Amino acid sequence: MATYYFDESDAGFTDPDAQWTTEVGAFDGSLSTNAFTAGAGTHYLKAEGTNAPASGDTIIMVEARLYGYAEDGGGPEDINASIYTDGEAELLGTASNVNTTYTWTPYTELSTPTGGWTWPVLQALEVKLFTGMNSAIGAAGAIYEVQIRVNGADPPGGFYLTQGYQ
């Protein structure tokens, strides 16, 4: 099992509505920097590429989570990371955080893309960060990192651990 993060290695970030600040902070691999927004849900921040290697063991499953927070502005708020294959061809899953404190979300299992998981597919994943907040009431949110966890067929030690089993 190994973890990687979105790092803009395929293309730099895109903030088409200029609703995010310190954008690179979500893609630098540090939990001390973030991308911040007070914008409404249709304003996204996108990055293309991960720091996954070009090859490795057979990929069995891929999961994603995010580290960040959604500020309580008086209504339901959330901050989200939707994961896509290259060119936004397939939506594989979305990690969401509704916490008002900095925290990791639980892992969300991503759908297997057409053709299956390969290391080049993993390297070329894309992420769109967005909120479900009402900016008119002053809500805000930040994402520090979107992480992907890769479960392979032959992890170190020669056996596979599944949650709840040893």
C-alpha positions in Angstrom: 0.0 0.0 0.0 1.4 3.4 -1.0 0.1 7.0 -0.9 0.6 9.7 -3.5 -0.8 13.2 -4.0 -1.9 15.5 -6.8 1.1 17.6 -7.8 0.2 19.4 -11.1 2.8 17.3 -12.9 0.7 17.1 -16.1 -0.5 20.7 -16.1 -0.5 23.6 -13.6 -3.5 24.5 -11.6 -6.6 26.1 -13.2 -8.8 28.6 -11.3 -11.1 29.9 -14.1 -13.2 32.2 -11.9 -10.3 33.4 -9.6 -12.2 32.3 -6.5 -9.2 30.5 -4.8 -6.1 31.9 -3.2 -2.7 30.3 -2.6 -3.8 27.7 -5.1 -0.4 25.8 -5.3 -0.8 25.0 -1.6 -3.2 22.2 -2.3 -0.7 20.5 -4.6 2.7 20.9 -3.0 2.6 17.8 -0.8 2.7 19.9 2.4 0.1 19.8 5.2 1.1 23.3 6.3 0.0 25.1 3.1 -3.4 25.2 1.5 -5.7 26.5 -1.2 -8.4 28.7 0.2 -11.8 29.8 -1.1 -14.9 31.7 0.1 -16.5 31.1 -3.3 -19.7 29.3 -4.1 -19.8 25.7 -5.3 -19.6 26.3 -9.0 -16.1 27.8 -8.8 -13.5 25.1 -9.0 -9.8 24.7 -8.7 -8.3 22.0 -11.0 -4.9 20.2 -11.1 -3.7 17.5 -13.5 -1.2 14.8 -12.5 0.0 12.9 -9.4 3.4 12.0 -8.0 2.8 8.3 -8.5 5.6 6.4 -10.2 5.5 5.2 -13.8 5.4 1.5 -12.9 4.8 -0.8 -9.9 2.9 -3.9 -8.8 -0.5 -4.7 -10.2 -3.1 -2.2 -8.8 -6.0 -3.8 -7.1 -7.8 -0.7 -5.7 -7.4 3.0 -5.5 -8.8 5.3 -2.8 -8.8 9.0 -2.2 -9.2 11.4 0.7 -8.6 15.1 1.4 -7.2 17.1 4.3 -9.0 20.4 4.9 -12.0 22.1 6.4 -15.3 23.6 5.6 -16.1 26.7 7.7 -19.5 26.9 9.3 -21.3 29.8 7.7 -24.8 29.1 9.1 -25.8 26.4 6.7 -24.7 23.1 5.3 -21.2 23.4 3.9 -18.8 21.0 2.4 -15.5 21.0 0.5 -14.9 18.4 -2.1 -12.3 16.8 -4.4 -13.7 15.0 -7.5 -11.2 12.7 -9.1 -11.2 12.1 -12.9 -9.3 10.2 -15.5 -7.2 12.2 -17.9 -9.2 14.8 -19.8 -12.0 14.5 -17.3 -13.2 11.4 -19.3 -14.5 9.5 -16.3 -15.5 10.7 -12.8 -14.1 8.1 -10.5 -15.3 9.4 -7.1 -15.5 12.4 -4.8 -14.0 12.8 -1.3 -15.9 15.3 0.8 -15.3 17.1 4.1 -18.0 18.7 6.2 -15.8 19.2 9.3 -15.1 22.7 10.6 -11.7 21.7 11.8 -8.7 20.6 9.9 -9.0 16.8 9.4 -8.5 13.9 7.0 -11.7 12.6 5.5 -12.2 8.8 5.4 -10.9 7.2 2.3 -13.3 7.0 -0.6 -12.9 4.0 -3.0 -12.5 5.2 -6.6 -14.3 3.4 -9.4 -12.1 1.3 -11.7 -11.6 3.3 -14.9 -12.4 1.8 -18.3 -9.4 -0.4 -19.2 -8.5 -0.9 -15.5 -5.9 0.6 -13.2 -2.4 1.1 -14.6 0.4 3.3 -13.4 0.2 5.7 -16.3 -3.6 6.1 -15.6 -2.7 6.8 -11.9 -0.1 9.4 -12.9 -2.6 11.3 -15.2 -5.5 11.6 -12.8 -7.1 15.0 -12.4 -8.8 16.6 -9.5 -11.4 19.4 -9.2 -11.7 21.1 -5.8 -15.0 22.8 -5.1 -17.3 23.8 -2.3 -21.0 23.4 -1.6 -21.0 26.6 0.5 -23.1 29.7 0.4 -20.6 32.5 0.1 -23.2 35.1 0.8 -23.2 34.1 4.5 -19.4 34.2 4.7 -18.5 30.5 4.6 -15.0 29.6 3.6 -12.9 26.5 3.2 -9.4 25.2 2.6 -7.8 22.1 1.1 -4.3 21.2 2.1 -3.8 17.9 0.2 -5.7 15.4 -1.9 -4.2 12.0 -1.3 -4.6 8.8 -3.2 -3.8 5.4 -1.7 -2.9 2.5 -4.0 -3.5 -1.1 -2.9 -1.4 -3.5 -4.9 -1.3 -7.3 -5.4 2.1 -7.7 -3.8 2.6 -5.3 -1.0 5.8 -5.4 1.1 5.9 -8.5 3.4 4.0 -10.7 0.8 0.5 -10.5 2.3 -2.5 -8.2 1.8 -4.3 -6.7 4.8 -7.9 -5.7 4.3 -9.6 -3.4 6.8 -11.0 -5.5 9.6 -8.9 -8.6 8.8 -5.4 -9.6 9.7 
